Amino acid sequence: MPLPTPYLAAKTLTVVKPIDTAGAPRIVNLGLNESWLGPAPGAAEAIREAAGRVHRYNDPGCTAMRAAIGRQFGRDPARIVCGNGSEELLDAIGRVYARAGDEILFPACSFLQFSIVAYRIGAKAVEAPLAANFGVDVDALLAAVTPATRIVFVATPNNPTGVNVPSADLARLSKELPSHIVLVIDSAYAEYVDPAEGEAALALADRHANVVVTRTFSKAYGLAAARAGWAYAQAEMIAALNNVRGIGNVNGLAQAAATVAVGHPDFAARVRKETARERDHLERGLVALGFECAPSSANFVFARLVGAPEGWAQQVVRRLAKKGFIIRSNEDYRLPDWLRITVAARADLDEFLALMAAEVGSNEGRSATAG
Ligand SMILES: Cc1ncc(COP(=O)(O)O)c(C=O)c1O
């Protein structure tokens, strides 16, 4: 008997890769770009308090959460839509503004989710070439626009490279991109750069009716498991996104946590400062071992061992996982030599660097023997 035929193949791209940590004494996950500094003050308490009301439906309009975000960022809550993580909103934008056969454009080495959005709706994912050092090339993006382009995604800072897109470049892209094409500025890591950059992105959405900015509580605010994100755009786009999101998409516990968290920009500022300090430490340690690092502005480092033999990065990921240290390899980004390592507490980073030093040492030993 024939089985139902899915339109989408069962195996596809995934942002989260399975990894075997069997036998590890403890797990230090440096593979998901989570914050080691924990949730924003009061967020966990808000979840506990909301748990007592869990038999009641959540507010489908996320009224308090949108009001709190609006207050914090000086924006009209009516122009905010909340999501089950910003991931849901990226997906919703794809479903609203593109169809099978359309093109979704983004810079090469962009967050994998952009390809996934295209895949889910049968659109074509188109990558524009980058400038040097993983920089986003606005001219290359504009040159890659065709009559079939419906959406342009730009993540700033980008995952997996960590590279920030200067506000002036985003302003030029917004100005020169044809106004019928949606420009999505994915600002999931905005709290890790100067707040003026996040503000500049929101201001682009104020100025251009085709610009939408997405933000998340998963990173600097430390609410990854709650699944809470938001998008900011002009009224027409917000109405369209509200049409396709799930009715109760942001659960009540997540709403309660996000509503409290967003009122703590001081916490976000501390996370930014401490992350920058530990990122420098990690980068310095890796460079001392012979790595080169992309210029990351986020809570992770993108690095490659100069001169490593083919397949070395994948082997290291597997061997470190057996010791409990999870880092991410990037063959799915067609960057198989590059590793993405999340910034973490100093002691964990130092233990990681010691394990990596041993890996690099034995690699050199092998190269010397081979040579
Ligand atoms: C660039 C970027 N955008 C969006 C997301 C989605 O985050 P969330 O769905 O947790 O808000 C991530 C997650 O890692 C990311 O790296």
The ligand as an ORCA input file, in Angstrom:
! r2SCAN-3c Opt
* xyz 0 1
  C      20.970     34.734     13.911
  C      19.888     34.057     14.682
  N      18.637     34.446     14.475
  C      17.616     33.859     15.132
  C      17.820     32.833     16.027
  C      16.629     32.182     16.644
  O      16.588     32.351     17.981
  P      15.262     32.120     18.822
  O      14.292     31.341     17.992
  O      15.705     31.384     20.022
  O      14.740     33.491     19.120
  C      19.126     32.393     16.275
  C      19.373     31.285     17.205
  O      20.449     30.839     17.436
  C      20.189     33.020     15.578
  O      21.439     32.612     15.751
*
